[in-house]
Amino acid sequence: MSNTYNWLIDSLDCIPSLNGQNNVISCVHWRVNGSDGTNNSEVYGTQQLTYEEGSLFINYSDLTKDDVIGWVQKAMGIDTVTKLQEFLDKQIENLANPLVITLPLPWTNA
């Protein structure tokens, strides 16, 4: 079974007015949860966005989570998105198969 990834948006920083548009998103605060169904890991960060005058604009009240995630992933680039997933995969693998464990002592301290 392969790992799954869930992108979450925690908050959006906006510029109140820019190039005739209102509430233009300038920074997205995001998290990505990775899971193998048993073990979970998370990474978080921010992504700056730049609105270019004349490009498609979606009013703030009409935005969807998928719109914003798409913008974040596009701004990051496929290589960065892939590296985030690989990082989560490694963390999940370490949880499933720990490299170091703590065992009880083989004697009693009496």
Stockholm file with secondary structure:
# STOCKHOLM 1.0

chainA/1-110         MSNTYNWLIDSLDCIPSLNGQNNVISCVHWRVNGSDGTNNSEVYGTQQLTYEEGSLFINYSDLTKDDVIGWVQKAMGIDTVTKLQEFLDKQIENLANPLVITLPLPWTNA
#=GR chainA/1-110 SS CCCEEEEEEEEEEEEEEETTEEEEEEEEEEEEEEESSSCEEEEEEEEECCCCTTSCCCCGGGCCHHHHHHHHHHHHCHHHHHHHHHHHHHHHHHHHSCSCCCCCCSSCCC
#=GC SS_cons         CCCEEEEEEEEEEEEEEETTEEEEEEEEEEEEEEESSSCEEEEEEEEECCCCTTSCCCCGGGCCHHHHHHHHHHHHCHHHHHHHHHHHHHHHHHHHSCSCCCCCCSSCCC
//
